[in-house]
Amino acid sequence: MRIAAVLIALFLPGLASAVTCENARYEGNRYTICTVRPAEENLRLFLRDDAGEILGQFSSIEASLPEGQTLSFGMNAGMYHLDRRPVGLYLEEGRQESKLYPNSGPGNFGLVPNGVLCIRSARADVIESLAYKADTPECTYATQSGPMLVIDGQLHPRFLPDSTSKFVRNGVGTSADGKTAIFVKSENSVNFHEFARFFRDILKLPQALYFDGKISRLHATDLDRSDPGFWMGPIVGVVE
């Protein structure tokens, strides 16, 4: 485990530009973390191909890229309907696929506060949905999911330390200056409280957002890994 190197990288943005992925342990749980620096790497979202069909697989993204480009990192990035359309806000290259939904409702997405991953030139930010609505930042890419895991350094108020609801989970946290985004996938089942504590207490990230728990997949060339599994809706990735 090289978690110390990752924590140092949070504060030294001049390091190597390639996505770095590491294995970590905390409180008996296993995690894989991938660190992305948006100012140095082509971080973006994927949903549809040129024909308008939903991509849904890492291999489909690879096949859609121009010659000489490759997907070095990928992760499912938000919840979706049965036809794999995004639930909540989705923007790709400034074009809106679906609108913001900040209200409470059933399921994890409606366990407010939920949030938005906003990718802009040279930065990425997790923003709580009501704050996003009030400010309406100009994101090049944006995907909404929920619940928020960490809000301004505090855990989501509805999380219970002893919850028995455990799944393999994935999500993202961002640094306060937007220069670092860390994507995390648990490698064993964890509850929300455990997962959120990893972002807050180990990665020291002030904002973090949950992506999913039943469909959590990771593509990381740094680890020679590309998880198979169910078809996905929105996917976040880095193109090199």
C-alpha positions as CSV (number, residue, x, y, z in Angstrom):
1,M,0.0,0.0,0.0
2,R,1.4,3.4,-1.0
3,I,-1.4,5.6,0.5
4,A,1.2,8.1,1.9
5,A,2.4,8.8,-1.7
6,V,-1.2,9.5,-2.7
7,L,-1.8,11.9,0.2
8,I,1.4,13.7,-0.7
9,A,0.2,14.0,-4.3
10,L,-2.9,15.9,-3.1
11,F,-0.6,18.8,-2.3
12,L,2.0,18.5,-5.0
13,P,0.3,19.1,-8.3
14,G,3.5,19.2,-10.3
15,L,3.9,15.4,-10.2
16,A,3.7,13.0,-13.2
17,S,0.6,13.4,-15.3
18,A,-0.5,9.8,-15.7
19,V,-3.4,8.5,-13.6
20,T,-2.1,6.6,-10.6
21,C,-4.0,3.8,-9.0
22,E,-3.2,2.3,-5.6
23,N,-4.6,-0.4,-3.2
24,A,-5.3,0.7,0.4
25,R,-6.7,-0.7,3.6
26,Y,-8.6,1.1,6.3
27,E,-10.5,-0.4,9.3
28,G,-10.2,-3.8,7.9
29,N,-11.7,-2.8,4.5
30,R,-9.9,-2.9,1.1
31,Y,-10.1,-0.1,-1.4
32,T,-8.7,0.8,-4.8
33,I,-8.0,4.5,-5.3
34,C,-7.2,6.3,-8.6
35,T,-5.9,9.9,-8.5
36,V,-6.6,12.2,-11.3
37,R,-5.3,15.8,-11.8
38,P,-7.7,17.5,-14.2
39,A,-5.3,20.3,-15.2
40,E,-2.9,17.6,-16.5
41,E,-5.2,14.8,-17.7
42,N,-8.1,14.6,-20.1
43,L,-10.8,13.8,-17.5
44,R,-14.3,13.6,-19.1
45,L,-17.7,11.8,-19.1
46,F,-19.0,9.3,-21.6
47,L,-22.6,8.3,-22.4
48,R,-23.4,7.9,-26.1
49,D,-21.5,7.1,-29.3
50,D,-21.6,9.2,-32.5
51,A,-24.8,7.3,-33.5
52,G,-26.5,8.3,-30.2
53,E,-26.4,4.8,-28.7
54,I,-25.4,4.5,-25.1
55,L,-21.8,3.1,-24.8
56,G,-22.2,1.2,-21.5
57,Q,-18.9,-0.7,-21.5
58,F,-15.3,0.3,-21.2
59,S,-14.5,-1.7,-24.4
60,S,-17.1,0.4,-26.2
61,I,-15.4,3.6,-25.2
62,E,-12.1,2.2,-26.3
63,A,-13.5,1.3,-29.7
64,S,-15.0,4.8,-30.1
65,L,-11.8,6.7,-29.5
66,P,-9.7,8.1,-32.3
67,E,-6.6,6.1,-33.3
68,G,-3.7,6.6,-31.0
69,Q,-5.9,7.4,-28.0
70,T,-6.7,5.0,-25.1
71,L,-8.9,4.9,-22.0
72,S,-6.4,4.8,-19.1
73,F,-9.0,5.0,-16.4
74,G,-12.7,4.5,-16.2
75,M,-15.5,4.1,-13.6
76,N,-19.3,4.1,-13.6
77,A,-20.4,7.6,-12.7
78,G,-23.9,7.8,-11.5
79,M,-27.3,6.1,-11.4
80,Y,-29.5,5.5,-14.4
81,H,-32.9,4.3,-15.6
82,L,-33.7,0.9,-17.0
83,D,-32.8,2.3,-20.5
84,R,-29.5,3.6,-19.0
85,R,-30.4,7.2,-19.3
86,P,-28.9,9.2,-16.4
87,V,-30.9,9.9,-13.3
88,G,-30.5,13.6,-12.5
89,L,-28.2,16.1,-14.2
90,Y,-26.0,15.0,-17.0
91,L,-23.8,17.3,-19.2
92,E,-21.4,16.3,-21.9
93,E,-19.3,18.9,-23.7
94,G,-21.7,21.5,-22.4
95,R,-24.8,19.7,-23.8
96,Q,-27.5,18.8,-21.3
97,E,-28.9,15.3,-21.5
98,S,-31.0,15.5,-18.3
99,K,-31.8,18.1,-15.7
100,L,-30.8,18.6,-12.1
101,Y,-33.0,16.8,-9.5
102,P,-32.1,18.1,-6.0
103,N,-35.2,16.9,-4.2
104,S,-35.6,14.0,-1.7
105,G,-37.0,10.8,-3.0
106,P,-36.8,7.0,-2.8
107,G,-33.5,5.2,-3.0
108,N,-29.9,6.3,-2.5
109,F,-30.2,9.1,-5.1
110,G,-33.0,10.7,-3.2
111,L,-31.2,10.5,0.1
112,V,-30.5,14.2,0.1
113,P,-28.2,16.0,0.1
114,N,-27.0,14.6,-3.2
115,G,-24.5,16.2,-5.4
116,V,-22.8,16.8,-8.8
117,L,-19.4,16.0,-10.1
118,C,-18.5,19.1,-12.2
119,I,-15.6,18.9,-14.6
120,R,-14.3,22.3,-15.9
121,S,-11.1,23.4,-17.6
122,A,-8.2,22.5,-15.3
123,R,-10.4,21.5,-12.3
124,A,-13.0,19.1,-11.0
125,D,-15.4,19.6,-8.1
126,V,-18.0,17.7,-6.2
127,I,-20.7,20.2,-5.4
128,E,-23.8,19.6,-3.3
129,S,-26.9,19.9,-5.5
130,L,-28.6,22.9,-3.9
131,A,-25.3,24.7,-4.0
132,Y,-24.9,23.8,-7.6
133,K,-28.4,25.1,-8.3
134,A,-27.7,28.4,-6.6
135,D,-24.4,29.0,-8.3
136,T,-24.9,27.2,-11.7
137,P,-21.2,26.8,-12.5
138,E,-20.3,26.4,-16.2
139,C,-19.3,22.8,-16.3
140,T,-18.0,21.1,-19.4
141,Y,-19.1,17.8,-18.0
142,A,-21.4,17.1,-15.1
143,T,-23.0,14.0,-13.6
144,Q,-25.4,14.0,-10.6
145,S,-25.6,11.2,-8.1
146,G,-26.3,10.6,-4.5
147,P,-26.1,10.7,-1.7
148,M,-23.2,13.0,-0.9
149,L,-20.7,11.2,1.3
150,V,-18.8,14.2,2.7
151,I,-20.1,17.7,2.7
152,D,-17.7,20.5,3.8
153,G,-15.7,18.0,5.8
154,Q,-18.7,16.4,7.5
155,L,-20.3,13.0,6.9
156,H,-23.8,12.9,5.5
157,P,-26.1,13.3,8.5
158,R,-28.2,10.2,7.7
159,F,-25.3,7.7,7.8
160,L,-25.2,5.2,10.7
161,P,-21.9,3.7,11.9
162,D,-23.5,0.3,12.6
163,S,-25.6,0.1,9.5
164,T,-26.0,-3.5,8.1
165,S,-26.6,-2.3,4.6
166,K,-23.3,-3.2,2.9
167,F,-22.3,-3.3,-0.7
168,V,-19.2,-2.9,-2.9
169,R,-19.4,0.8,-3.5
170,N,-17.7,3.5,-5.6
171,G,-17.5,7.3,-5.6
172,V,-15.3,10.3,-6.0
173,G,-13.9,13.1,-3.8
174,T,-12.3,16.3,-4.7
175,S,-9.8,18.7,-3.1
176,A,-10.8,22.2,-2.1
177,D,-8.8,23.8,-4.9
178,G,-10.3,21.4,-7.5
179,K,-6.8,20.3,-8.6
180,T,-7.2,16.7,-7.5
181,A,-10.1,14.1,-7.9
182,I,-9.7,10.8,-6.2
183,F,-12.0,7.9,-7.4
184,V,-12.5,5.0,-5.0
185,K,-13.9,1.6,-5.3
186,S,-14.3,-0.7,-2.2
187,E,-13.1,-4.2,-2.8
188,N,-15.4,-5.7,-0.2
189,S,-18.9,-4.7,1.1
190,V,-19.0,-1.6,3.2
191,N,-21.7,0.6,4.6
192,F,-22.1,4.3,3.8
193,H,-20.5,5.4,7.1
194,E,-17.4,3.3,6.5
195,F,-17.1,4.4,2.9
196,A,-17.5,8.1,3.7
197,R,-15.0,7.9,6.6
198,F,-12.3,6.7,4.2
199,F,-12.8,9.9,2.1
200,R,-12.8,12.2,5.1
201,D,-10.3,10.6,7.5
202,I,-7.8,9.0,5.1
203,L,-8.0,10.9,1.9
204,K,-8.8,14.2,3.8
205,L,-11.2,15.4,1.0
206,P,-13.8,18.0,2.0
207,Q,-16.4,16.9,-0.6
208,A,-17.2,13.4,-1.8
209,L,-20.0,11.9,-3.8
210,Y,-21.4,8.3,-4.0
211,F,-21.8,6.8,-7.5
212,D,-23.3,3.3,-7.0
213,G,-23.3,0.2,-4.9
214,K,-24.8,-2.6,-7.0
215,I,-22.9,-1.8,-10.1
216,S,-19.3,-0.7,-9.2
217,R,-16.7,-1.2,-11.9
218,L,-13.2,0.0,-12.5
219,H,-11.0,0.2,-15.5
220,A,-7.3,1.0,-14.7
221,T,-4.4,0.4,-17.1
222,D,-2.1,1.3,-14.2
223,L,-3.3,-1.9,-12.5
224,D,-3.8,-4.0,-15.7
225,R,-7.5,-4.2,-14.7
226,S,-10.8,-3.8,-16.5
227,D,-13.8,-5.1,-14.5
228,P,-16.4,-7.0,-16.4
229,G,-20.1,-6.8,-15.4
230,F,-23.4,-5.2,-16.0
231,W,-24.0,-2.5,-18.6
232,M,-23.5,1.0,-17.3
233,G,-25.0,4.5,-17.9
234,P,-22.7,7.5,-17.4
235,I,-19.0,6.6,-17.2
236,V,-16.2,8.9,-16.1
237,G,-12.7,8.4,-17.6
238,V,-9.3,9.7,-18.6
239,V,-8.2,9.6,-22.2
240,E,-4.5,9.5,-23.1
